Amino acid sequence: MAEFWAKGVELGLKGKQLTEFVESQTRLLAQREERQAQREERQAQREREERQAQREREEREAQREERQMDLKRLELQIEMEMKRLELQTEMVRVQNEHEAPRQRDNQQQMLHRALKLPAFADGKDQIDCYLARFERFAESARWQRDDWAIQLRAHLTGAALEVYTRLSNDDARDYDVLKEALLRCYNFTERGYRQRFRECQPLSGETPSQFVERLSSYLQKWVELSGEEQSYESLRDLIVKEQFLNACPKDLATRLEEQKLRGLKDITDAAERYLIAHGRTLGTSKSSKPFQKSGNQGNQPA
């Protein structure tokens, strides 16, 4: 303030004018200092946000590396076990080369059973993850694909085992048919992943990056099972198709989903044929009811 007072005197100001000059300069100085403090606070906030984003990136990278290390350890363990079993197999072959073929086959089966795969824990394990693990295990063990369904049956429990028992004899021996039935039972379908994506909520203790990763995986599976290309136009058609089916009368939406139509034009053409055949229009039918969302949460068998 003394500096402003001296400057006012230097400018020839006196009395009230000098006082007003000093007060105005003081206010300007305070405003500048406040703006400077605000700029510094914004800069500090940006730096804090950048540090937080960096920490999250480092956490994601550490998690990815940990998963990769776990996978490598599992592959190494399986590889070592396979080498041990190959050595045992060769020893059995040499010792029993003059025995009957049936006896040799039984010994090979006993060696294969030495490989341990945990049983599917119904209500705890995710069926899609367990099947992926089983397939990798079966390939490492060099099982014949025709035997996969029989091997998988021995590891099923709960509702998954019930799905197997309800299949016909031919379907129960077909691994691809069994796999599709299991995924459908636990709602791991295009519709199931779409519901998971739409209804997903953060879990207790889940970080924002982990939640986004889980959302992204649901969307990726939804797009893959829809059969659409991963392009802007295909994703646009996929989302428009979903909204169209949600807005349609329920009987029309059910009919279109039963036909498993992919292209947006195929769906609209089929919808128009259906409405014409029933003498109805899309928005004026008195018998139609609003679409109701399914209550299946996707973690339990449908």
C-alpha positions in Angstrom: 0.0 0.0 0.0 2.9 2.4 0.7 4.1 1.8 -2.8 0.7 2.8 -4.2 0.6 5.9 -1.9 4.0 7.1 -3.1 3.0 6.5 -6.8 -0.2 8.5 -6.3 1.8 11.4 -4.7 4.2 11.1 -7.7 1.2 11.5 -10.0 0.1 14.6 -8.2 -2.9 13.2 -6.5 -4.1 14.6 -3.2 -6.8 14.1 -0.6 -9.8 12.0 -1.7 -8.3 11.3 -5.2 -5.2 9.9 -3.6 -7.1 7.7 -1.2 -9.3 6.3 -4.0 -6.3 5.7 -6.2 -4.6 3.7 -3.4 -7.8 1.7 -2.7 -8.3 0.8 -6.4 -4.7 -0.3 -6.8 -5.0 -2.4 -3.7 -8.1 -4.1 -5.1 -6.4 -4.7 -8.4 -3.5 -6.3 -6.7 -5.8 -8.5 -4.6 -7.6 -9.6 -7.7 -4.4 -10.5 -9.5 -3.2 -12.4 -6.5 -6.5 -14.3 -6.4 -6.4 -15.1 -10.1 -2.8 -16.3 -9.7 -3.9 -18.5 -6.7 -6.7 -20.0 -8.8 -4.4 -20.7 -11.7 -2.0 -22.4 -9.3 -4.8 -24.5 -7.8 -6.0 -25.6 -11.3 -2.5 -26.5 -12.2 -2.2 -28.5 -9.0 -5.5 -30.3 -9.7 -4.4 -31.2 -13.2 -1.2 -32.6 -11.8 -3.1 -34.6 -9.2 -5.4 -36.0 -11.9 -2.4 -36.9 -14.1 -0.7 -38.7 -11.2 -3.9 -40.6 -10.4 -4.3 -41.6 -14.1 -0.7 -42.7 -14.2 -1.2 -44.8 -11.1 -4.3 -46.5 -12.6 -2.3 -47.2 -15.8 0.5 -48.7 -13.8 -2.0 -50.9 -11.9 -3.6 -52.1 -15.1 -0.2 -52.9 -16.5 0.8 -54.8 -13.4 -2.4 -56.8 -13.4 -1.9 -57.7 -17.1 1.7 -58.8 -16.4 0.5 -60.8 -13.4 -2.1 -62.6 -15.5 0.5 -63.3 -18.2 2.9 -64.7 -15.6 0.2 -66.9 -14.2 -0.6 -68.2 -17.6 3.0 -68.9 -18.4 3.4 -70.8 -15.1 0.4 -72.9 -15.9 1.6 -73.6 -19.4 5.0 -74.6 -18.1 3.5 -76.8 -15.5 1.3 -78.6 -18.1 4.3 -78.9 -20.4 6.4 -80.5 -17.7 3.6 -82.8 -16.8 3.2 -83.8 -20.4 6.9 -84.6 -20.8 6.7 -86.8 -17.7 3.7 -88.6 -19.0 5.3 -89.0 -22.4 8.2 -90.7 -20.7 6.0 -92.9 -18.7 4.0 -93.8 -21.8 7.1 -94.8 -23.7 8.2 -97.0 -20.7 4.8 -98.6 -20.7 5.0 -99.2 -24.4 8.4 -100.9 -24.2 7.4 -103.1 -21.3 4.1 -104.2 -22.9 4.8 -104.2 -26.6 3.9 -107.9 -26.7 0.6 -107.5 -24.8 -2.8 -107.2 -26.3 -3.8 -103.7 -27.8 -6.7 -103.4 -25.4 -4.4 -103.6 -22.4 -2.1 -100.9 -23.8 -5.1 -98.7 -24.4 -6.2 -99.1 -20.8 -2.8 -98.1 -19.6 -2.8 -95.0 -21.8 -6.1 -94.0 -20.3 -4.8 -94.4 -16.8 -1.9 -92.1 -17.7 -4.2 -89.5 -19.1 -6.3 -89.6 -15.9 -3.2 -88.7 -14.0 -3.6 -85.1 -15.3 -5.8 -83.3 -12.8 -8.4 -80.7 -13.8 -10.6 -79.2 -11.0 -14.3 -79.9 -11.3 -16.6 -77.1 -12.3 -17.9 -75.3 -9.2 -21.5 -74.5 -9.9 -22.4 -71.0 -8.5 -18.7 -70.0 -8.2 -17.0 -70.6 -11.6 -18.0 -68.8 -14.8 -18.9 -71.5 -17.3 -17.4 -69.6 -20.3 -14.0 -69.3 -18.5 -14.1 -72.9 -17.3 -14.8 -74.2 -20.8 -11.9 -72.1 -22.2 -9.7 -73.6 -19.5 -10.9 -77.1 -20.3 -10.3 -76.7 -24.0 -6.7 -75.5 -23.4 -6.1 -78.4 -21.0 -7.6 -80.9 -23.5 -5.3 -79.7 -26.3 -2.3 -79.8 -24.0 -3.2 -83.4 -23.0 -3.7 -84.3 -26.7 -7.1 -85.7 -26.2 -9.1 -86.7 -29.2 -11.8 -84.1 -29.8 -14.4 -86.9 -30.0 -13.6 -87.7 -26.4 -13.9 -84.1 -25.1 -17.6 -84.4 -24.2 -17.0 -87.6 -22.2 -14.1 -86.0 -20.4 -16.0 -82.8 -19.6 -19.0 -84.7 -18.2 -16.7 -86.1 -15.4 -16.0 -82.5 -14.3 -19.6 -81.1 -14.3 -21.6 -80.5 -11.2 -25.0 -78.9 -10.3 -27.1 -77.4 -13.0 -24.3 -78.0 -15.6 -24.5 -81.8 -15.0 -28.3 -81.6 -15.3 -27.9 -80.0 -18.8 -25.7 -82.9 -19.8 -28.2 -85.5 -18.6 -31.1 -83.9 -20.5 -29.3 -84.2 -23.8 -29.8 -87.2 -26.1 -27.1 -89.8 -26.4 -25.8 -88.4 -29.7 -25.8 -84.8 -28.5 -24.2 -85.8 -25.2 -21.2 -87.2 -27.2 -20.9 -84.0 -29.3 -18.7 -81.5 -27.5 -19.9 -78.5 -29.5 -23.5 -79.3 -28.9 -22.8 -79.8 -25.2 -20.8 -76.5 -25.0 -23.6 -74.6 -26.7 -26.2 -76.1 -24.3 -24.1 -75.1 -21.3 -23.5 -71.6 -22.4 -27.2 -71.2 -23.2 -28.2 -72.6 -19.8 -26.0 -70.0 -18.0 -27.2 -67.2 -20.4 -23.8 -66.8 -22.0 -25.4 -65.8 -25.3 -25.7 -62.7 -27.4 -28.7 -61.6 -25.4 -27.0 -62.6 -22.1 -23.9 -60.5 -22.7 -26.1 -57.6 -23.9 -28.0 -57.7 -20.6 -24.8 -57.9 -18.7 -23.5 -54.8 -20.5 -26.7 -52.9 -20.0 -27.3 -53.9 -16.3 -23.7 -54.1 -15.1 -22.9 -52.3 -11.8 -19.6 -51.8 -10.0 -18.6 -54.6 -7.6 -17.5 -54.0 -4.1 -13.8 -53.0 -4.1 -13.7 -52.7 -7.9 -11.7 -49.8 -9.3 -12.9 -47.6 -12.2 -10.3 -49.2 -14.5 -11.4 -52.7 -13.5 -15.1 -51.8 -14.0 -14.4 -50.4 -17.4 -12.4 -53.5 -18.4 -15.3 -55.7 -17.4 -17.8 -53.6 -19.3 -15.5 -53.7 -22.4 -15.3 -57.5 -22.2 -19.1 -57.8 -22.1 -19.5 -55.5 -25.1 -16.8 -57.4 -27.0 -18.6 -60.7 -26.4 -21.9 -59.2 -27.3 -20.5 -58.0 -30.7 -18.7 -61.3 -31.4 -21.8 -63.5 -30.7 -24.0 -61.1 -32.8 -21.9 -62.1 -35.8 -21.5 -58.4 -36.8 -18.3 -57.0 -38.1 -16.4 -54.7 -35.8 -16.8 -51.5 -37.7 -18.8 -48.3 -37.1 -21.6 -49.2 -39.4 -22.0 -52.7 -38.0 -22.0 -51.5 -34.4 -24.5 -48.8 -35.3 -26.8 -51.4 -36.9 -26.4 -53.6 -33.8 -27.5 -50.8 -31.4 -30.3 -49.7 -33.7 -31.5 -53.3 -34.0 -31.6 -53.7 -30.2 -33.6 -50.4 -29.8 -35.9 -51.4 -32.6 -36.7 -54.8 -31.0 -37.1 -53.2 -27.6 -39.6 -50.7 -29.0 -41.6 -53.3 -31.1 -44.7 -55.1 -29.8 -43.6 -58.1 -27.9 -45.0 -60.7 -30.3 -43.3 -59.0 -33.3 -40.0 -58.8 -31.4 -40.2 -62.5 -30.4 -40.9 -63.5 -34.0 -37.9 -61.5 -35.4 -35.6 -62.9 -32.7 -36.7 -66.5 -33.6 -35.7 -66.0 -37.2 -32.2 -65.0 -36.1 -31.9 -62.2 -38.7 -28.6 -60.3 -38.8 -28.9 -57.4 -41.2 -30.9 -54.4 -40.2 -32.7 -54.4 -43.6 -33.6 -58.1 -43.2 -35.2 -57.3 -39.9 -37.2 -54.3 -41.2 -38.3 -56.3 -44.2 -39.4 -59.3 -42.0 -41.2 -56.9 -39.7 -43.2 -55.3 -42.5 -44.2 -58.7 -43.9 -45.4 -59.7 -40.4 -47.4 -56.6 -39.9 -49.0 -56.8 -43.4 -49.9 -60.5 -42.9 -51.6 -59.6 -39.6 -53.3 -56.5 -40.8 -51.5 -54.3 -38.3 -49.2 -51.3 -38.1 -46.2 -50.8 -36.0 -47.4 -48.1 -33.6 -51.2 -48.5 -33.5 -51.9 -52.1 -32.5 -54.2 -52.2 -29.4 -53.2 -55.7 -28.6 -49.5 -55.1 -28.4 -47.8 -54.5 -25.0 -44.6 -52.6 -24.1 -41.5 -54.6 -24.2 -40.5 -56.0 -20.7 -36.9 -56.5 -19.8 -35.9 -60.0 -18.8 -35.1 -60.4 -15.2 -32.3 -63.0 -15.7 -29.1 -61.6 -14.2 -26.9 -64.1 -16.1 -24.9 -65.6 -13.2 -27.4 -68.4 -12.5 -28.7 -71.0 -15.0 -31.5 -69.6 -17.2 
